[in-house]
Amino acid sequence: MAEAPHPVHAALSIVLRVLREAGATFVIAYQGVYQQTPAEKPAQMLRLGLADELACVPEISANKYALNVRFLLPEGVQRTRVYEHDVASS
């Protein structure tokens, strides 16, 4: 017989489902950069999906002023360069 889910687990599942369904599902990082400020819509959770064939790596930073995502070309440990094309989420 299966155990009933713990109340905390059930509550967190509901909150995560609501957050996932309320967010934008498709955005474009123009010239490899995406920025969202709290004035537009506060970011509560970030879910990032990319096509497998893209040769870039996301760099994500966030604070109380903005959410920033830059897509970088992996060119070594010290050198990074922003991917210069538009990146669409998948």
C-alpha positions in Angstrom: 0.0 0.0 0.0 1.4 3.4 -1.0 2.0 6.0 1.7 0.1 9.3 1.6 2.3 12.3 0.6 3.5 14.4 3.5 1.6 17.6 3.9 4.8 19.7 3.3 5.5 17.8 0.1 2.0 18.3 -1.1 2.0 22.0 -0.3 5.3 22.6 -2.1 4.1 20.7 -5.1 1.1 23.0 -5.4 3.2 26.1 -5.0 5.7 25.0 -7.6 3.0 24.0 -10.1 1.3 27.5 -9.7 4.7 29.3 -10.2 5.5 27.2 -13.3 2.1 27.8 -14.8 2.1 31.5 -14.1 5.4 32.3 -15.8 6.4 33.2 -19.3 7.0 30.1 -21.4 8.8 31.7 -24.3 11.3 34.6 -24.3 14.1 35.6 -26.7 17.5 36.8 -25.6 18.3 39.4 -28.2 22.0 39.3 -29.3 22.6 36.7 -26.5 21.4 38.9 -23.6 18.1 38.8 -21.6 17.2 41.2 -18.8 14.0 41.4 -16.7 13.4 44.0 -14.0 10.9 43.8 -11.1 9.0 46.7 -12.7 8.1 44.4 -15.7 7.3 41.3 -13.6 9.1 40.1 -10.6 11.0 36.8 -11.2 10.1 34.2 -8.7 11.6 31.2 -10.4 13.7 30.7 -13.5 13.4 27.7 -15.8 15.7 27.7 -18.8 15.5 25.4 -21.7 17.8 25.5 -24.8 18.1 23.6 -28.0 20.9 21.0 -27.9 22.6 22.3 -31.0 23.3 25.8 -29.5 27.0 26.2 -28.9 26.6 28.6 -25.9 26.4 28.4 -22.1 24.0 30.5 -20.0 25.4 32.7 -17.3 22.6 33.7 -14.9 22.7 36.5 -12.3 19.9 38.0 -10.2 19.4 40.5 -7.5 16.6 42.7 -6.3 17.0 45.0 -9.2 17.2 42.7 -12.2 17.4 39.2 -13.6 20.2 38.9 -16.2 21.0 36.0 -18.5 23.9 36.1 -20.9 24.7 33.4 -23.3 28.5 32.9 -23.6 30.7 31.0 -26.1 33.0 28.6 -24.3 36.4 29.7 -25.5 38.6 28.8 -22.6 38.9 29.4 -18.9 39.8 33.1 -18.9 38.2 34.3 -22.1 34.4 34.6 -22.6 32.5 36.2 -25.4 28.8 36.9 -25.6 26.9 34.8 -28.2 26.0 37.5 -30.8 22.8 35.9 -32.1 19.3 35.8 -30.8 18.6 32.8 -28.5 15.0 31.5 -28.1 13.9 29.4 -25.2 12.6 26.0 -26.0 
